[in-house]
Amino acid sequence: MRDIQLVLERWGGWAASEGTQVSWNPTSPMFITLLQKTTSSRPSCCDNDGMIIDTAVGMLKKTGRSDELDLIMAHYRYDVSKSTIARWLKCSEGKVRQKLMIAETFIDACILMTEATLEMDYSTRKTIFKKTA
């Protein structure tokens, strides 16, 4: 089982440096200031993984989930904290976390449905601890 948050963090680094094919138009004024921000010290993924994840993120727009796409792009691609996004949207951080979790689950499901194997799957695997007596 992969940790989708780690996968999206690496995709965000890849998308920030390489660019993304998701046709995302930042209609909200809060995203105008983000367009110039780029950092190269973020963890990234290979091009093959980046394109697979990019396609899954693009499905958010295709299915009409533009609010969730805005959150994914702001948090993972532009590296904006959840608390900052909550202040911009004038809502609680818990609400932002909940919407991000829904979007992350959707993206993970899209990747699972295609049965794609990511090169980073081994390094982003969740560790499940078993309870011992």
Backbone as CSV, one residue per row, in Angstrom:
resi,resn,N_x,N_y,N_z,CA_x,CA_y,CA_z,C_x,C_y,C_z
1,MET,0.846,-1.165,0.000,0.000,0.000,0.000,0.898,1.237,0.000
2,ARG,0.702,2.116,-0.970,1.572,3.287,-1.084,1.032,4.446,-0.239
3,ASP,1.942,5.290,0.203,1.584,6.493,0.942,1.367,7.600,-0.082
4,ILE,0.119,7.903,-0.367,-0.208,8.836,-1.452,0.289,10.243,-1.164
5,GLN,0.413,10.612,0.100,0.930,11.944,0.416,2.398,12.070,0.021
6,LEU,3.193,11.031,0.269,4.596,11.050,-0.175,4.683,11.052,-1.696
7,VAL,3.820,10.283,-2.327,3.794,10.247,-3.796,3.480,11.640,-4.346
8,LEU,2.476,12.295,-3.778,2.095,13.625,-4.265,3.140,14.679,-3.931
9,GLU,3.859,14.528,-2.816,4.952,15.461,-2.516,6.028,15.384,-3.592
10,ARG,6.373,14.154,-3.976,7.383,13.986,-5.030,6.858,14.471,-6.380
11,TRP,5.575,14.213,-6.650,4.984,14.731,-7.888,5.025,16.252,-7.881
12,GLY,4.740,16.867,-6.739,4.771,18.323,-6.634,6.136,18.897,-6.953
13,GLY,7.197,18.238,-6.463,8.551,18.669,-6.801,8.830,18.518,-8.280
14,TRP,8.365,17.407,-8.849,8.539,17.173,-10.290,7.763,18.205,-11.100
15,ALA,6.511,18.455,-10.710,5.665,19.392,-11.453,6.193,20.819,-11.344
16,ALA,6.774,21.164,-10.208,7.315,22.520,-10.035,8.546,22.737,-10.909
17,SER,9.365,21.696,-11.085,10.582,21.857,-11.876,10.385,21.521,-13.345
18,GLU,9.606,20.498,-13.637,9.435,20.044,-15.013,8.200,20.627,-15.692
19,GLY,7.221,21.036,-14.906,5.957,21.495,-15.468,4.952,20.362,-15.472
20,THR,3.702,20.740,-15.521,2.635,19.756,-15.481,1.754,19.910,-16.708
21,GLN,1.119,18.841,-17.118,0.219,18.893,-18.265,-1.229,19.164,-17.848
22,VAL,-1.465,19.264,-16.539,-2.807,19.559,-16.054,-3.124,21.005,-16.410
23,SER,-4.154,21.186,-17.218,-4.525,22.546,-17.610,-5.325,23.174,-16.477
24,TRP,-4.591,23.788,-15.568,-5.168,24.355,-14.365,-5.087,25.865,-14.463
25,ASN,-6.225,26.499,-14.368,-6.282,27.949,-14.431,-6.602,28.480,-13.044
26,PRO,-5.647,29.160,-12.404,-5.900,29.653,-11.053,-6.882,30.813,-11.064
27,THR,-8.157,30.519,-10.979,-9.181,31.568,-11.030,-9.296,32.310,-9.722
28,SER,-8.884,31.702,-8.641,-8.964,32.347,-7.343,-7.817,33.342,-7.196
29,PRO,-8.081,34.540,-6.667,-7.011,35.528,-6.530,-5.907,35.099,-5.576
30,MET,-6.190,34.128,-4.698,-5.165,33.692,-3.754,-4.013,32.974,-4.438
31,PHE,-4.230,32.465,-5.641,-3.190,31.721,-6.331,-2.319,32.597,-7.234
32,ILE,-2.700,33.857,-7.434,-1.940,34.742,-8.318,-0.502,34.895,-7.822
33,THR,-0.312,35.043,-6.500,1.024,35.249,-5.958,1.879,33.998,-5.999
34,LEU,1.283,32.846,-6.224,2.023,31.592,-6.186,2.751,31.269,-7.481
35,LEU,2.358,31.877,-8.556,2.844,31.452,-9.860,4.348,31.617,-10.043
36,GLN,4.971,32.538,-9.336,6.393,32.767,-9.513,7.262,31.905,-8.604
37,LYS,6.674,31.228,-7.642,7.435,30.479,-6.656,7.883,29.128,-7.206
38,THR,9.185,28.912,-7.246,9.723,27.611,-7.623,10.924,27.312,-6.730
39,THR,11.067,26.090,-6.329,12.219,25.663,-5.542,12.744,24.368,-6.134
40,SER,14.056,24.228,-6.115,14.645,23.034,-6.704,15.111,22.041,-5.645
41,SER,14.985,22.373,-4.367,15.485,21.488,-3.317,14.435,20.496,-2.829
42,ARG,13.301,20.437,-3.480,12.238,19.522,-3.073,12.484,18.136,-3.643
43,PRO,12.011,17.095,-2.929,12.126,15.747,-3.503,11.284,15.636,-4.764
44,SER,11.756,14.849,-5.707,11.078,14.740,-6.992,10.945,13.270,-7.378
45,CYS,10.260,13.046,-8.477,10.102,11.688,-8.989,10.611,11.656,-10.429
46,CYS,10.676,10.474,-10.986,11.125,10.341,-12.369,10.000,10.794,-13.310
47,ASP,10.341,10.988,-14.572,9.368,11.468,-15.549,8.211,10.500,-15.750
48,ASN,8.487,9.211,-15.773,7.411,8.231,-15.974,6.391,8.308,-14.844
49,ASP,6.881,8.320,-13.590,5.974,8.440,-12.448,5.243,9.776,-12.487
50,GLY,5.960,10.826,-12.825,5.352,12.154,-12.886,4.194,12.220,-13.865
51,MET,4.360,11.591,-15.021,3.287,11.615,-16.020,2.086,10.775,-15.590
52,ILE,2.341,9.648,-14.910,1.236,8.817,-14.426,0.426,9.581,-13.377
53,ILE,1.124,10.184,-12.427,0.454,10.935,-11.368,-0.223,12.167,-11.940
54,ASP,0.429,12.821,-12.895,-0.133,13.999,-13.547,-1.472,13.676,-14.213
55,THR,-1.552,12.524,-14.840,-2.798,12.095,-15.469,-3.885,11.881,-14.421
56,ALA,-3.513,11.273,-13.300,-4.483,11.050,-12.226,-4.959,12.374,-11.620
57,VAL,-4.045,13.320,-11.456,-4.427,14.648,-10.949,-5.335,15.349,-11.957
58,GLY,-5.049,15.173,-13.231,-5.888,15.760,-14.273,-7.316,15.240,-14.261
59,MET,-7.496,14.031,-13.740,-8.853,13.480,-13.635,-9.726,14.281,-12.674
60,LEU,-9.117,14.988,-11.736,-9.896,15.858,-10.844,-10.630,16.923,-11.658
61,LYS,-9.924,17.506,-12.621,-10.560,18.527,-13.457,-11.600,17.903,-14.379
62,LYS,-11.268,16.761,-14.926,-12.173,16.108,-15.873,-13.495,15.723,-15.219
63,THR,-13.459,15.378,-13.930,-14.670,14.981,-13.220,-15.343,16.149,-12.506
64,GLY,-14.869,17.353,-12.730,-15.519,18.541,-12.163,-15.180,18.820,-10.709
65,ARG,-14.045,18.355,-10.260,-13.625,18.582,-8.874,-12.580,19.693,-8.838
66,SER,-12.950,20.872,-9.305,-11.982,21.969,-9.412,-11.542,22.507,-8.054
67,ASP,-12.400,22.466,-7.036,-11.993,22.915,-5.702,-10.891,22.021,-5.148
68,GLU,-11.038,20.730,-5.345,-10.035,19.792,-4.869,-8.739,19.914,-5.679
69,LEU,-8.878,20.188,-6.971,-7.694,20.407,-7.806,-6.937,21.635,-7.323
70,ASP,-7.660,22.700,-6.972,-7.012,23.902,-6.440,-6.199,23.584,-5.191
71,LEU,-6.772,22.778,-4.304,-6.069,22.417,-3.072,-4.823,21.579,-3.355
72,ILE,-4.953,20.600,-4.244,-3.813,19.741,-4.593,-2.697,20.579,-5.206
73,MET,-3.037,21.455,-6.126,-2.022,22.282,-6.780,-1.358,23.235,-5.782
74,ALA,-2.149,23.877,-4.941,-1.579,24.821,-3.979,-0.676,24.101,-2.980
75,HIS,-1.158,22.990,-2.428,-0.398,22.329,-1.364,0.801,21.541,-1.893
76,TYR,0.605,20.783,-2.939,1.685,19.910,-3.393,2.584,20.551,-4.452
77,ARG,2.025,21.243,-5.406,2.877,21.827,-6.439,3.538,23.114,-5.965
78,TYR,2.762,23.998,-5.313,3.308,25.284,-4.889,3.759,25.287,-3.438
79,ASP,3.638,24.158,-2.736,4.165,23.971,-1.392,3.616,24.986,-0.383
80,VAL,2.322,25.232,-0.446,1.642,26.130,0.489,1.096,25.279,1.633
81,SER,1.283,25.741,2.870,0.830,24.958,4.018,-0.692,24.919,4.102
82,LYS,-1.190,23.909,4.782,-2.637,23.747,4.938,-3.233,24.882,5.752
83,SER,-2.495,25.362,6.734,-3.016,26.470,7.548,-3.101,27.765,6.737
84,THR,-2.172,27.995,5.842,-2.230,29.171,4.980,-3.410,29.080,4.020
85,ILE,-3.622,27.914,3.464,-4.770,27.719,2.572,-6.066,27.950,3.340
86,ALA,-6.130,27.463,4.570,-7.334,27.654,5.397,-7.587,29.137,5.655
87,ARG,-6.527,29.896,5.903,-6.700,31.352,6.106,-7.207,32.015,4.835
88,TRP,-6.672,31.613,3.676,-7.119,32.194,2.414,-8.584,31.883,2.153
89,LEU,-8.974,30.657,2.436,-10.354,30.244,2.174,-11.307,30.606,3.309
90,LYS,-10.756,31.134,4.399,-11.537,31.530,5.573,-12.370,30.362,6.096
91,CYS,-11.681,29.255,6.303,-12.311,28.067,6.872,-11.313,27.415,7.813
92,SER,-11.718,26.365,8.455,-10.825,25.695,9.399,-9.799,24.841,8.652
93,GLU,-8.680,24.617,9.335,-7.654,23.762,8.748,-8.156,22.332,8.629
94,GLY,-9.032,21.928,9.544,-9.623,20.596,9.481,-10.428,20.390,8.207
95,LYS,-11.132,21.432,7.781,-11.910,21.360,6.535,-10.971,21.197,5.332
96,VAL,-9.864,21.938,5.344,-8.877,21.820,4.258,-8.278,20.419,4.253
97,ARG,-7.939,19.897,5.419,-7.384,18.544,5.518,-8.370,17.502,4.989
98,GLN,-9.640,17.691,5.325,-10.671,16.747,4.881,-10.807,16.759,3.361
99,LYS,-10.841,17.950,2.769,-10.959,18.038,1.305,-9.709,17.495,0.618
100,LEU,-8.544,17.761,1.203,-7.311,17.216,0.634,-7.301,15.693,0.706
101,MET,-7.784,15.140,1.807,-7.827,13.690,1.946,-8.745,13.065,0.895
102,ILE,-9.861,13.719,0.611,-10.771,13.222,-0.425,-10.075,13.247,-1.786
103,ALA,-9.388,14.348,-2.082,-8.687,14.467,-3.358,-7.550,13.451,-3.461
104,GLU,-6.805,13.257,-2.362,-5.714,12.284,-2.367,-6.239,10.873,-2.595
105,THR,-7.343,10.554,-1.966,-7.939,9.228,-2.138,-8.403,9.024,-3.574
106,PHE,-8.988,10.064,-4.172,-9.426,10.004,-5.566,-8.242,9.743,-6.491
107,ILE,-7.146,10.467,-6.273,-5.955,10.315,-7.117,-5.360,8.916,-6.943
108,ASP,-5.298,8.448,-5.700,-4.786,7.107,-5.447,-5.650,6.058,-6.136
109,ALA,-6.954,6.239,-6.104,-7.863,5.301,-6.761,-7.666,5.309,-8.275
110,CYS,-7.433,6.477,-8.844,-7.177,6.559,-10.291,-5.917,5.786,-10.669
111,ILE,-4.877,5.917,-9.848,-3.635,5.191,-10.125,-3.854,3.684,-9.966
112,LEU,-4.590,3.298,-8.936,-4.867,1.880,-8.712,-5.704,1.271,-9.830
113,MET,-6.666,2.028,-10.343,-7.538,1.516,-11.402,-6.775,1.245,-12.690
114,THR,-5.731,2.012,-12.949,-4.946,1.783,-14.165,-3.938,0.656,-13.980
115,GLU,-3.808,0.178,-12.740,-2.849,-0.867,-12.401,-1.422,-0.477,-12.752
116,ALA,-1.142,0.824,-12.667,0.193,1.323,-12.955,1.112,1.043,-11.770
117,THR,2.333,0.694,-12.081,3.349,0.493,-11.053,4.302,1.670,-11.114
118,LEU,4.421,2.373,-10.005,5.325,3.515,-9.941,6.707,3.046,-9.521
119,GLU,7.737,3.689,-10.053,9.101,3.338,-9.670,9.357,3.662,-8.208
120,MET,8.625,4.609,-7.653,8.818,5.008,-6.257,7.935,4.215,-5.295
121,ASP,7.219,3.217,-5.770,6.315,2.446,-4.910,7.028,1.836,-3.697
122,TYR,8.213,1.311,-3.900,8.914,0.672,-2.788,9.286,1.684,-1.701
123,SER,9.744,2.855,-2.117,10.189,3.855,-1.135,9.028,4.639,-0.521
124,THR,7.845,4.561,-1.094,6.697,5.286,-0.544,5.657,4.339,0.036
125,ARG,6.071,3.140,0.367,5.164,2.152,0.939,4.895,2.485,2.399
126,LYS,3.627,2.386,2.799,3.259,2.599,4.193,3.733,1.421,5.017
127,THR,4.219,1.725,6.195,4.618,0.678,7.121,3.465,0.383,8.054
128,ILE,3.054,-0.854,8.090,1.954,-1.254,8.952,2.537,-2.044,10.108
129,PHE,2.325,-1.522,11.292,2.837,-2.184,12.493,1.772,-3.095,13.059
130,LYS,2.160,-4.290,13.423,1.227,-5.241,14.017,1.354,-5.172,15.530
131,LYS,0.223,-5.256,16.163,0.200,-5.200,17.605,0.663,-6.526,18.190
132,THR,1.574,-6.453,19.153,2.018,-7.652,19.841,1.636,-7.558,21.309
133,ALA,1.425,-8.669,21.909,0.973,-8.683,23.300,2.078,-8.406,24.273
